[in-house]
Amino acid sequence: MKILCKFFFKLLKLAAIIYGILFIVFYYDLDGKFLYYIWEPFMVKRFDNMKRADTTTTPYSMTENVE
């Protein structure tokens, strides 16, 4: 019974620590700040530097029926 009780209290302690960490993250909006200040500029820099096909050089055929 003591082993089960020790395990339960360790599990409860771990759950309280995880809850505290998550409370701090969401209370101070650390996830939103991470996305806004770190992730978004990184993604903007990455996707702005991607090579894309120039759509203005695509030939346009006047023989197509555009109705």
N, CA and C atoms as a LAMMPS dump frame, in Angstrom:
ITEM: TIMESTEP
0
ITEM: NUMBER OF ATOMS
201
ITEM: BOX BOUNDS ff ff ff
-5.0000000000000000e+02 5.0000000000000000e+02
-5.0000000000000000e+02 5.0000000000000000e+02
-5.0000000000000000e+02 5.0000000000000000e+02
ITEM: ATOMS id mol type element x y z
1 1 1 N 0.82 -1.198 0
2 1 2 C 0 0 0
3 1 3 C 0.861 1.257 0
4 2 1 N 2.024 1.203 0.697
5 2 2 C 2.898 2.374 0.738
6 2 3 C 3.473 2.676 -0.64
7 3 1 N 3.765 1.628 -1.391
8 3 2 C 4.332 1.826 -2.731
9 3 3 C 3.314 2.522 -3.631
10 4 1 N 2.068 2.08 -3.531
11 4 2 C 1.012 2.699 -4.332
12 4 3 C 0.796 4.148 -3.917
13 5 1 N 0.872 4.418 -2.629
14 5 2 C 0.694 5.773 -2.122
15 5 3 C 1.845 6.685 -2.581
16 6 1 N 3.088 6.176 -2.529
17 6 2 C 4.244 6.963 -2.999
18 6 3 C 4.127 7.25 -4.491
19 7 1 N 3.713 6.223 -5.255
20 7 2 C 3.561 6.406 -6.694
21 7 3 C 2.49 7.456 -6.99
22 8 1 N 1.372 7.395 -6.264
23 8 2 C 0.288 8.348 -6.474
24 8 3 C 0.743 9.774 -6.173
25 9 1 N 1.496 9.967 -5.074
26 9 2 C 1.959 11.308 -4.739
27 9 3 C 3.015 11.818 -5.722
28 10 1 N 3.861 10.928 -6.232
29 10 2 C 4.821 11.344 -7.263
30 10 3 C 4.087 11.749 -8.538
31 11 1 N 3.068 10.976 -8.881
32 11 2 C 2.277 11.292 -10.062
33 11 3 C 1.538 12.614 -9.874
34 12 1 N 1.001 12.829 -8.683
35 12 2 C 0.307 14.079 -8.376
36 12 3 C 1.271 15.261 -8.408
37 13 1 N 2.478 15.07 -7.91
38 13 2 C 3.499 16.123 -7.934
39 13 3 C 3.89 16.468 -9.375
40 14 1 N 4.074 15.446 -10.2
41 14 2 C 4.411 15.667 -11.608
42 14 3 C 3.28 16.406 -12.322
43 15 1 N 2.037 16.017 -12.053
44 15 2 C 0.891 16.683 -12.676
45 15 3 C 0.806 18.145 -12.23
46 16 1 N 1.112 18.422 -10.967
47 16 2 C 1.082 19.804 -10.475
48 16 3 C 2.172 20.643 -11.132
49 17 1 N 3.343 20.067 -11.331
50 17 2 C 4.431 20.796 -12
51 17 3 C 4.055 21.105 -13.45
52 18 1 N 3.515 20.12 -14.145
53 18 2 C 3.11 20.323 -15.536
54 18 3 C 1.995 21.367 -15.617
55 19 1 N 1.031 21.295 -14.699
56 19 2 C -0.048 22.276 -14.673
57 19 3 C 0.5 23.682 -14.419
58 20 1 N 1.457 23.796 -13.516
59 20 2 C 2.057 25.098 -13.225
60 20 3 C 2.782 25.67 -14.431
61 21 1 N 3.52 24.819 -15.119
62 21 2 C 4.237 25.274 -16.323
63 21 3 C 3.234 25.727 -17.386
64 22 1 N 2.207 24.946 -17.613
65 22 2 C 1.206 25.322 -18.614
66 22 3 C 0.457 26.585 -18.211
67 23 1 N 0.191 26.76 -16.922
68 23 2 C -0.472 27.971 -16.452
69 23 3 C 0.385 29.193 -16.752
70 24 1 N 1.679 29.108 -16.472
71 24 2 C 2.579 30.236 -16.733
72 24 3 C 2.639 30.541 -18.227
73 25 1 N 2.722 29.493 -19.049
74 25 2 C 2.798 29.684 -20.5
75 25 3 C 1.564 30.403 -21.022
76 26 1 N 0.391 29.977 -20.608
77 26 2 C -0.828 30.579 -21.146
78 26 3 C -1.19 31.882 -20.456
79 27 1 N -0.84 32.054 -19.187
80 27 2 C -1.142 33.295 -18.482
81 27 3 C -0.366 34.457 -19.077
82 28 1 N 0.907 34.235 -19.36
83 28 2 C 1.745 35.283 -19.945
84 28 3 C 1.761 35.237 -21.474
85 29 1 N 0.947 34.391 -22.07
86 29 2 C 0.824 34.259 -23.523
87 29 3 C 2.186 34.004 -24.178
88 30 1 N 2.96 33.124 -23.562
89 30 2 C 4.291 32.841 -24.088
90 30 3 C 4.227 32.107 -25.417
91 31 1 N 3.18 31.323 -25.633
92 31 2 C 3.049 30.635 -26.912
93 31 3 C 2.766 31.629 -28.035
94 32 1 N 1.919 32.618 -27.777
95 32 2 C 1.639 33.64 -28.792
96 32 3 C 2.84 34.518 -29.059
97 33 1 N 3.582 34.85 -28.002
98 33 2 C 4.788 35.664 -28.186
99 33 3 C 5.842 34.901 -28.968
100 34 1 N 5.954 33.607 -28.693
101 34 2 C 6.89 32.785 -29.454
102 34 3 C 6.516 32.773 -30.93
103 35 1 N 5.215 32.577 -31.219
104 35 2 C 4.782 32.544 -32.608
105 35 3 C 4.986 33.891 -33.297
106 36 1 N 4.718 34.998 -32.593
107 36 2 C 4.783 36.321 -33.207
108 36 3 C 6.216 36.805 -33.382
109 37 1 N 7.046 36.64 -32.351
110 37 2 C 8.391 37.221 -32.389
111 37 3 C 9.459 36.288 -32.948
112 38 1 N 9.246 34.983 -32.917
113 38 2 C 10.287 34.053 -33.348
114 38 3 C 9.849 33.264 -34.58
115 39 1 N 8.712 32.604 -34.494
116 39 2 C 8.306 31.691 -35.569
117 39 3 C 7.9 32.446 -36.836
118 40 1 N 7.073 33.481 -36.698
119 40 2 C 6.589 34.207 -37.884
120 40 3 C 7.715 34.879 -38.664
121 41 1 N 8.652 35.62 -38.029
122 41 2 C 9.747 36.189 -38.821
123 41 3 C 10.601 35.125 -39.5
124 42 1 N 10.778 34 -38.83
125 42 2 C 11.538 32.908 -39.439
126 42 3 C 10.823 32.378 -40.678
127 43 1 N 9.523 32.199 -40.593
128 43 2 C 8.757 31.693 -41.729
129 43 3 C 8.659 32.729 -42.842
130 44 1 N 8.517 34.005 -42.492
131 44 2 C 8.457 35.055 -43.507
132 44 3 C 9.771 35.094 -44.285
133 45 1 N 10.888 35.018 -43.561
134 45 2 C 12.182 35.041 -44.236
135 45 3 C 12.346 33.814 -45.134
136 46 1 N 11.884 32.668 -44.642
137 46 2 C 12.026 31.441 -45.417
138 46 3 C 11.171 31.484 -46.679
139 47 1 N 9.898 31.836 -46.553
140 47 2 C 9 31.761 -47.701
141 47 3 C 9.143 32.956 -48.631
142 48 1 N 9.65 34.098 -48.164
143 48 2 C 9.898 35.217 -49.064
144 48 3 C 11.094 34.945 -49.965
145 49 1 N 11.995 34.081 -49.554
146 49 2 C 13.177 33.776 -50.354
147 49 3 C 12.993 32.563 -51.254
148 50 1 N 11.807 31.983 -51.277
149 50 2 C 11.572 30.823 -52.137
150 50 3 C 11.535 31.245 -53.601
151 51 1 N 12.047 30.388 -54.447
152 51 2 C 11.974 30.655 -55.877
153 51 3 C 10.6 30.252 -56.37
154 52 1 N 9.993 31.146 -57.14
155 52 2 C 8.669 30.891 -57.691
156 52 3 C 8.706 31.131 -59.19
157 53 1 N 7.837 30.439 -59.869
158 53 2 C 7.755 30.628 -61.32
159 53 3 C 7.153 31.99 -61.616
160 54 1 N 7.699 32.659 -62.612
161 54 2 C 7.189 33.968 -63.011
162 54 3 C 5.964 33.763 -63.889
163 55 1 N 4.816 34.118 -63.371
164 55 2 C 3.573 33.883 -64.121
165 55 3 C 3.403 34.846 -65.284
166 56 1 N 4.165 35.933 -65.302
167 56 2 C 4.034 36.878 -66.415
168 56 3 C 4.702 36.371 -67.68
169 57 1 N 5.554 35.375 -67.565
170 57 2 C 6.217 34.832 -68.751
171 57 3 C 5.47 33.635 -69.322
172 58 1 N 4.355 33.26 -68.722
173 58 2 C 3.576 32.132 -69.218
174 58 3 C 2.892 32.547 -70.52
175 59 1 N 3.07 31.769 -71.572
176 59 2 C 2.435 32.144 -72.851
177 59 3 C 0.914 32.012 -72.767
178 60 1 N 0.248 32.932 -73.392
179 60 2 C -1.205 32.94 -73.42
180 60 3 C -1.646 32.712 -74.851
181 61 1 N -2.387 31.666 -75.021
182 61 2 C -2.823 31.333 -76.374
183 61 3 C -4.168 32.019 -76.657
184 62 1 N -4.232 32.744 -77.758
185 62 2 C -5.465 33.434 -78.11
186 62 3 C -6.451 32.483 -78.795
187 63 1 N -6.042 31.273 -79.072
188 63 2 C -6.937 30.333 -79.756
189 63 3 C -7.877 29.638 -78.787
190 64 1 N -7.677 29.82 -77.478
191 64 2 C -8.556 29.179 -76.494
192 64 3 C -9.922 29.851 -76.512
193 65 1 N -10.942 29.055 -76.304
194 65 2 C -12.292 29.59 -76.21
195 65 3 C -12.542 29.947 -74.743
196 66 1 N -12.77 31.227 -74.468
197 66 2 C -12.852 31.708 -73.103
198 66 3 C -14.3 31.985 -72.682
199 67 1 N -15.24 31.391 -73.307
200 67 2 C -16.637 31.69 -72.988
201 67 3 C -17.026 31.163 -71.697
